Amino acid sequence: MFSFGQSNYTLLGEVDKNNKVSLLWYVDNYDQNLQGVVFKKKVNNESDWSVLNTDPLLQFNASSKSLDNISNNRAVIREVETVRNQMINSNDPNNALNEVDQASLINYLTESPSNVNLLLTMFMYDYAVAMIYGFGYEDYEIKKNQEIEYGLFTVVNGQESPQAVATFKANTSDELDLTVPPKSEKIKRQGRKMSLTLAYEGEALDEKLTFVGFDIWRKVNGKNRTKLTPKTIWLNKEDKIRTLYYTDEGINQDNDYTYEIVPVSIFKNTGKPTELEWSKNKDLSLIKPIITNDQNNATDFVEEGVELKWELPEVINDQLRGFVIQRKIDDQDFETISDTLSNTEREYKDNNIKAIDYKVTYRLVVKPIDSYELWSNDLKLYYSPSLILSEEEKNLTLEPAIENNEVVVKMKWNPSKELEGKAKGYVIFCDRSGGILARERSIGFVERSDYTYKVEGVAGKTYTFAVKYADENELVYDYTDTVKVILPTPELPKVNIWPFSVNGTSINLEWEYPQDIEDIREFTLYVNGEEYSKIPKEDRNITLENLEQGTYKFTIKASTIYNVESDLSKVRTLKVL
């Protein structure tokens, strides 16, 4: 009597995109007399089996073993042969595959059922290995909308089992479904590492009979999809909740990352991925909340309240529980003054300031769902409303002058009685370069309503002045209007007439002169010692026409709007023939 399939055989299969059916068999107790297996199939309830591999699949591994019977697709056979040769010749112990004859493999598998499980574990890592050892077959001769029953037939002591020891039914119109949504998911950057955490219901994973684990792929800035996992990640089968942990090393926080967690079957087919995205715009650890107040410094906060605003990207709202506002008066400790505000709020008004000396400080506390609180900047506001002045504008007058060969600006403005005894003094602001007004801190606080400003450095330029006032806490407020003035140039360079030319009865004179002396008024041309013409300040040449024969001596000088004159230029003597 021969033993045909008395142990529990299992035949797993999977249809991939109406393209192929992959098969894998295993047994709980390996039969000492098992010599090989044959795969057969019936299409659309045919009565007879058709054989897929005429030669039985033999269970051993050797570089000389023929693999022509592992598939009806020659490309697949060649690919598996290549994999086998690479693994047999590999120096990497994690990727090596030892040659073993059939007798040795049978002895190993019959020693203990656990050895069968170890072999199956190796197949779960790489289905190509299952085909190399004679445990798998791929059928490419399928069509759409076929119902196919596959049967596994054992060969024991030279005889094939009369009936299938295990079967698998496939409908080629079915879509492969390996997708199991995670129970929870999380992505977090830690320095130059990106940590992924996904938790799955164990029972939901087990319902996917061919599911073995996950591959992880990454895209940087939406491009360059790269596989990160050299081998599929398994999850512990014993856990009710199975958690996938993965750390991506060496990321750059200036890039955006998309990770695809792809379910993988024992046959290396894949399901729909779960995507986790990280963007610097959504990373709370990179966000610095700023709280602001746009009210004028003169606002009476006790009467009008304090309007606070902050800006945070809307895309991080789902990471936040909300916000709270904290406040401290003068140098006391911060205290929370608001309830927890909604994660969509971006404004808050404090109407509960009773009485303070002069300083109130606010900060925003951002409350994430699952990380540490974030604090904003400290926003310091001073309760010292500006005085209500009787005139909206205190006219400022500027009188440029040259005194003792120094350029000065004599400044005068209308004094205000409301400031007497209530202010530190007036403050001078100046803009020397056409940029912004800057406070002249070296001058200090001016108590009078006039000041003589000494110009240091380049003159002959446009300066802008304004006068403000400072209260007793040295907070500065606008006072006068803003006035521009061209400063006088104390000394002008001489004009150099060059080049010059005589053309018949015409003479042309040219000269160069600095363009950046803004107070130049004009040039004056002298001919034979007599004033001949006033020349606009923009011009740098003049032509005299219809001259009589004779000798002409030319000189030029420059003058400013402040009546500063240059020395006469060197005399140029020209003849008209």
ZIJOKA-V629192 format. One record per residue. N is the residue number from 1. RES is the residue in three letters. SS is DSSP state (hx for helix, st for strand, lp for the rest). Layout:
BEGIN
n: <N	N>
res: <RES	RES>
ss: <SS	SS>
END
This chain:
BEGIN
n: <1	2	3	4	5	6	7	8	9	10	11	12	13	14	15	16	17	18	19	20	21	22	23	24	25	26	27	28	29	30	31	32	33	34	35	36	37	38	39	40	41	42	43	44	45	46	47	48	49	50	51	52	53	54	55	56	57	58	59	60	61	62	63	64	65	66	67	68	69	70	71	72	73	74	75	76	77	78	79	80	81	82	83	84	85	86	87	88	89	90	91	92	93	94	95	96	97	98	99	100	101	102	103	104	105	106	107	108	109	110	111	112	113	114	115	116	117	118	119	120	121	122	123	124	125	126	127	128	129	130	131	132	133	134	135	136	137	138	139	140	141	142	143	144	145	146	147	148	149	150	151	152	153	154	155	156	157	158	159	160	161	162	163	164	165	166	167	168	169	170	171	172	173	174	175	176	177	178	179	180	181	182	183	184	185	186	187	188	189	190	191	192	193	194	195	196	197	198	199	200	201	202	203	204	205	206	207	208	209	210	211	212	213	214	215	216	217	218	219	220	221	222	223	224	225	226	227	228	229	230	231	232	233	234	235	236	237	238	239	240	241	242	243	244	245	246	247	248	249	250	251	252	253	254	255	256	257	258	259	260	261	262	263	264	265	266	267	268	269	270	271	272	273	274	275	276	277	278	279	280	281	282	283	284	285	286	287	288	289	290	291	292	293	294	295	296	297	298	299	300	301	302	303	304	305	306	307	308	309	310	311	312	313	314	315	316	317	318	319	320	321	322	323	324	325	326	327	328	329	330	331	332	333	334	335	336	337	338	339	340	341	342	343	344	345	346	347	348	349	350	351	352	353	354	355	356	357	358	359	360	361	362	363	364	365	366	367	368	369	370	371	372	373	374	375	376	377	378	379	380	381	382	383	384	385	386	387	388	389	390	391	392	393	394	395	396	397	398	399	400	401	402	403	404	405	406	407	408	409	410	411	412	413	414	415	416	417	418	419	420	421	422	423	424	425	426	427	428	429	430	431	432	433	434	435	436	437	438	439	440	441	442	443	444	445	446	447	448	449	450	451	452	453	454	455	456	457	458	459	460	461	462	463	464	465	466	467	468	469	470	471	472	473	474	475	476	477	478	479	480	481	482	483	484	485	486	487	488	489	490	491	492	493	494	495	496	497	498	499	500	501	502	503	504	505	506	507	508	509	510	511	512	513	514	515	516	517	518	519	520	521	522	523	524	525	526	527	528	529	530	531	532	533	534	535	536	537	538	539	540	541	542	543	544	545	546	547	548	549	550	551	552	553	554	555	556	557	558	559	560	561	562	563	564	565	566	567	568	569	570	571	572	573	574	575	576	577>
res: <MET	PHE	SER	PHE	GLY	GLN	SER	ASN	TYR	THR	LEU	LEU	GLY	GLU	VAL	ASP	LYS	ASN	ASN	LYS	VAL	SER	LEU	LEU	TRP	TYR	VAL	ASP	ASN	TYR	ASP	GLN	ASN	LEU	GLN	GLY	VAL	VAL	PHE	LYS	LYS	LYS	VAL	ASN	ASN	GLU	SER	ASP	TRP	SER	VAL	LEU	ASN	THR	ASP	PRO	LEU	LEU	GLN	PHE	ASN	ALA	SER	SER	LYS	SER	LEU	ASP	ASN	ILE	SER	ASN	ASN	ARG	ALA	VAL	ILE	ARG	GLU	VAL	GLU	THR	VAL	ARG	ASN	GLN	MET	ILE	ASN	SER	ASN	ASP	PRO	ASN	ASN	ALA	LEU	ASN	GLU	VAL	ASP	GLN	ALA	SER	LEU	ILE	ASN	TYR	LEU	THR	GLU	SER	PRO	SER	ASN	VAL	ASN	LEU	LEU	LEU	THR	MET	PHE	MET	TYR	ASP	TYR	ALA	VAL	ALA	MET	ILE	TYR	GLY	PHE	GLY	TYR	GLU	ASP	TYR	GLU	ILE	LYS	LYS	ASN	GLN	GLU	ILE	GLU	TYR	GLY	LEU	PHE	THR	VAL	VAL	ASN	GLY	GLN	GLU	SER	PRO	GLN	ALA	VAL	ALA	THR	PHE	LYS	ALA	ASN	THR	SER	ASP	GLU	LEU	ASP	LEU	THR	VAL	PRO	PRO	LYS	SER	GLU	LYS	ILE	LYS	ARG	GLN	GLY	ARG	LYS	MET	SER	LEU	THR	LEU	ALA	TYR	GLU	GLY	GLU	ALA	LEU	ASP	GLU	LYS	LEU	THR	PHE	VAL	GLY	PHE	ASP	ILE	TRP	ARG	LYS	VAL	ASN	GLY	LYS	ASN	ARG	THR	LYS	LEU	THR	PRO	LYS	THR	ILE	TRP	LEU	ASN	LYS	GLU	ASP	LYS	ILE	ARG	THR	LEU	TYR	TYR	THR	ASP	GLU	GLY	ILE	ASN	GLN	ASP	ASN	ASP	TYR	THR	TYR	GLU	ILE	VAL	PRO	VAL	SER	ILE	PHE	LYS	ASN	THR	GLY	LYS	PRO	THR	GLU	LEU	GLU	TRP	SER	LYS	ASN	LYS	ASP	LEU	SER	LEU	ILE	LYS	PRO	ILE	ILE	THR	ASN	ASP	GLN	ASN	ASN	ALA	THR	ASP	PHE	VAL	GLU	GLU	GLY	VAL	GLU	LEU	LYS	TRP	GLU	LEU	PRO	GLU	VAL	ILE	ASN	ASP	GLN	LEU	ARG	GLY	PHE	VAL	ILE	GLN	ARG	LYS	ILE	ASP	ASP	GLN	ASP	PHE	GLU	THR	ILE	SER	ASP	THR	LEU	SER	ASN	THR	GLU	ARG	GLU	TYR	LYS	ASP	ASN	ASN	ILE	LYS	ALA	ILE	ASP	TYR	LYS	VAL	THR	TYR	ARG	LEU	VAL	VAL	LYS	PRO	ILE	ASP	SER	TYR	GLU	LEU	TRP	SER	ASN	ASP	LEU	LYS	LEU	TYR	TYR	SER	PRO	SER	LEU	ILE	LEU	SER	GLU	GLU	GLU	LYS	ASN	LEU	THR	LEU	GLU	PRO	ALA	ILE	GLU	ASN	ASN	GLU	VAL	VAL	VAL	LYS	MET	LYS	TRP	ASN	PRO	SER	LYS	GLU	LEU	GLU	GLY	LYS	ALA	LYS	GLY	TYR	VAL	ILE	PHE	CYS	ASP	ARG	SER	GLY	GLY	ILE	LEU	ALA	ARG	GLU	ARG	SER	ILE	GLY	PHE	VAL	GLU	ARG	SER	ASP	TYR	THR	TYR	LYS	VAL	GLU	GLY	VAL	ALA	GLY	LYS	THR	TYR	THR	PHE	ALA	VAL	LYS	TYR	ALA	ASP	GLU	ASN	GLU	LEU	VAL	TYR	ASP	TYR	THR	ASP	THR	VAL	LYS	VAL	ILE	LEU	PRO	THR	PRO	GLU	LEU	PRO	LYS	VAL	ASN	ILE	TRP	PRO	PHE	SER	VAL	ASN	GLY	THR	SER	ILE	ASN	LEU	GLU	TRP	GLU	TYR	PRO	GLN	ASP	ILE	GLU	ASP	ILE	ARG	GLU	PHE	THR	LEU	TYR	VAL	ASN	GLY	GLU	GLU	TYR	SER	LYS	ILE	PRO	LYS	GLU	ASP	ARG	ASN	ILE	THR	LEU	GLU	ASN	LEU	GLU	GLN	GLY	THR	TYR	LYS	PHE	THR	ILE	LYS	ALA	SER	THR	ILE	TYR	ASN	VAL	GLU	SER	ASP	LEU	SER	LYS	VAL	ARG	THR	LEU	LYS	VAL	LEU>
ss: <lp	lp	lp	lp	lp	lp	lp	lp	st	st	st	st	st	st	st	st	lp	lp	lp	st	st	st	st	st	st	st	st	lp	lp	lp	lp	lp	lp	st	st	st	st	st	st	st	st	st	st	lp	lp	lp	lp	lp	lp	st	st	lp	lp	lp	lp	lp	st	lp	lp	lp	st	lp	lp	lp	lp	lp	lp	lp	lp	lp	st	lp	lp	hx	hx	hx	hx	hx	hx	hx	hx	hx	hx	hx	hx	hx	hx	hx	lp	lp	lp	lp	lp	lp	lp	lp	lp	lp	lp	st	lp	hx	hx	hx	hx	hx	hx	hx	hx	hx	hx	lp	hx	hx	hx	hx	hx	hx	hx	hx	hx	hx	hx	hx	hx	lp	hx	hx	hx	hx	hx	hx	hx	lp	lp	st	st	st	st	lp	lp	lp	lp	lp	lp	lp	st	st	st	st	st	st	st	st	st	st	lp	lp	st	st	lp	lp	lp	lp	lp	st	st	st	st	st	st	lp	lp	lp	lp	lp	lp	lp	lp	lp	lp	lp	lp	st	st	st	st	st	st	st	lp	lp	st	st	st	st	st	st	st	st	st	hx	hx	hx	hx	hx	lp	lp	lp	lp	st	st	st	st	st	st	st	st	st	st	lp	lp	st	st	st	st	st	lp	lp	lp	lp	lp	st	lp	lp	lp	lp	lp	lp	lp	st	st	st	st	st	st	st	st	st	lp	lp	lp	lp	lp	lp	lp	st	st	st	st	st	st	st	st	st	lp	lp	lp	lp	st	lp	lp	lp	st	st	st	st	st	lp	lp	lp	lp	lp	hx	hx	hx	lp	lp	lp	lp	st	st	lp	lp	lp	lp	lp	lp	lp	lp	hx	hx	hx	hx	lp	st	st	st	st	st	lp	lp	lp	hx	hx	hx	hx	hx	hx	st	st	st	st	st	st	st	st	st	st	lp	lp	lp	lp	lp	st	st	lp	lp	lp	lp	st	lp	lp	lp	lp	lp	st	st	st	st	lp	lp	lp	lp	lp	lp	lp	lp	st	st	st	st	st	st	st	st	st	st	lp	lp	lp	lp	lp	st	st	lp	lp	lp	st	st	st	st	lp	lp	lp	lp	lp	lp	lp	lp	lp	lp	lp	st	lp	st	st	st	st	st	st	st	st	lp	lp	st	st	st	st	st	st	st	st	lp	lp	lp	hx	hx	hx	lp	lp	lp	st	st	st	st	st	st	st	st	st	lp	lp	lp	lp	lp	lp	st	st	lp	lp	lp	lp	lp	lp	st	lp	lp	lp	st	st	st	st	st	lp	lp	lp	lp	lp	lp	lp	st	st	st	st	st	st	st	st	st	st	lp	lp	lp	lp	st	st	st	lp	st	lp	lp	st	st	st	st	lp	lp	lp	lp	lp	lp	lp	lp	lp	st	st	st	st	st	st	st	st	lp	lp	st	st	st	st	st	st	st	lp	lp	lp	lp	lp	lp	lp	st	st	st	st	st	st	st	st	lp	lp	st	st	st	st	st	st	st	lp	lp	lp	lp	st	st	st	st	lp	lp	lp	lp	lp	st	st	st	st	st	st	st	st	st	st	st	lp	lp	lp	lp	st	lp	lp	lp	lp	lp	lp	st	st	st	st	st	lp>
END
